[in-house]
Amino acid sequence: MKQRDISQAELAQLLRDEGWDKPLAPVRLKTLKPWHQAVFWGLRLYIVVMLIIVIWAFGHGHF
């Protein structure tokens, strides 16, 4: 497959057509509902427990 060189003007037109030359919308923090926070804390706890199990298993040669 042969590649075609793209001129600066074509590239600039593509950027304008696709809207890539406009600034991104601002990003704001979203306030989480209590159940969302509970789920995320549960995931953090799960990760910590899994890390402890992996470290224990490596330490005792179970892998």
C-alpha positions as CSV (number, residue, x, y, z in Angstrom):
1,M,0.0,0.0,0.0
2,K,1.5,3.3,-1.1
3,Q,1.4,6.2,1.4
4,R,0.3,9.6,0.1
5,D,2.0,12.8,1.4
6,I,-0.4,15.2,3.0
7,S,0.2,18.9,2.5
8,Q,0.1,21.3,5.5
9,A,-3.1,22.9,4.0
10,E,-4.9,19.5,3.8
11,L,-3.9,18.7,7.3
12,A,-5.1,22.1,8.6
13,Q,-8.4,21.7,6.8
14,L,-8.8,18.2,8.3
15,L,-8.1,19.6,11.8
16,R,-10.8,22.4,11.2
17,D,-13.3,19.9,9.7
18,E,-13.0,17.5,12.7
19,G,-13.0,20.3,15.3
20,W,-9.6,19.4,16.7
21,D,-8.5,23.1,16.6
22,K,-11.1,24.0,19.3
23,P,-10.1,23.9,23.0
24,L,-11.4,21.0,25.1
25,A,-14.3,21.5,27.5
26,P,-13.1,22.1,31.1
27,V,-13.0,19.1,33.3
28,R,-14.6,19.4,36.8
29,L,-14.7,17.0,39.7
30,K,-18.0,15.2,40.1
31,T,-19.5,14.7,43.5
32,L,-20.0,11.0,44.0
33,K,-23.1,9.5,45.7
34,P,-22.4,7.6,48.9
35,W,-22.9,4.2,47.3
36,H,-20.4,5.1,44.6
37,Q,-17.9,6.0,47.3
38,A,-18.6,2.7,49.1
39,V,-18.0,0.8,45.9
40,F,-14.7,2.5,45.3
41,W,-13.6,1.9,48.9
42,G,-14.5,-1.7,48.5
43,L,-12.4,-1.9,45.4
44,R,-9.4,-0.4,47.2
45,L,-9.9,-2.8,50.1
46,Y,-10.1,-5.7,47.6
47,I,-6.8,-4.6,46.0
48,V,-5.0,-4.4,49.3
49,V,-6.3,-7.8,50.3
50,M,-5.1,-9.3,47.0
51,L,-1.7,-7.7,47.4
52,I,-1.3,-9.2,50.8
53,I,-2.3,-12.6,49.5
54,V,0.2,-12.4,46.7
55,I,3.0,-11.2,48.9
56,W,2.2,-14.0,51.4
57,A,2.1,-16.6,48.6
58,F,5.5,-15.5,47.2
59,G,6.9,-15.4,50.7
60,H,5.9,-19.0,51.4
61,G,6.8,-20.3,47.9
62,H,3.3,-21.3,46.8
63,F,3.8,-20.0,43.2
